[in-house]
Amino acid sequence: MPTPMRPPLDGLKRQLDRARAEGRPRDGFIRETFVLPRTDARLKAQEWFDRWPKQAYWTSIESWFERPNDVIEFTIRRLPAAD
């Protein structure tokens, strides 16, 4: 029994290339990723929440990972302007 042929993926490749070229998600949030020692990471997160309050900018820690040597990598996001 012959192996079925794979469908062409040209359209999918073009769509992925376009999305990657734009560089960031189109959900309206501004994101920034930091890799800092734990105490500095806490201070940086607090700085963001003080500068862009959660209630107005929907500021939140989107993801975080604990790296070796007590280093935290985290991505924080917020809206560009308060409404």
Residue pairs with C-beta under 8 A, 6 or more apart in sequence:
24 31
25 31
28 79
28 80
29 58
29 77
29 78
29 79
30 77
30 78
30 79
30 80
31 62
31 75
31 76
31 77
32 75
32 76
32 77
33 73
33 74
33 75
34 41
34 44
34 72
34 73
34 74
34 75
34 76
35 67
35 71
35 72
35 73
36 44
36 71
36 72
37 70
37 71
37 72
38 70
38 71
38 72
41 72
41 74
44 76
45 61
45 74
45 76
48 59
48 76
48 78
49 59
52 59
52 78
52 82
53 59
54 60
56 82
56 83
57 78
57 79
57 81
57 82
58 77
58 78
58 79
59 76
59 77
59 78
60 76
60 77
60 78
61 74
61 75
61 76
62 74
62 75
62 76
62 77
63 74
63 75
64 72
64 73
64 74
64 75
65 72
65 73
65 74
66 72
67 73
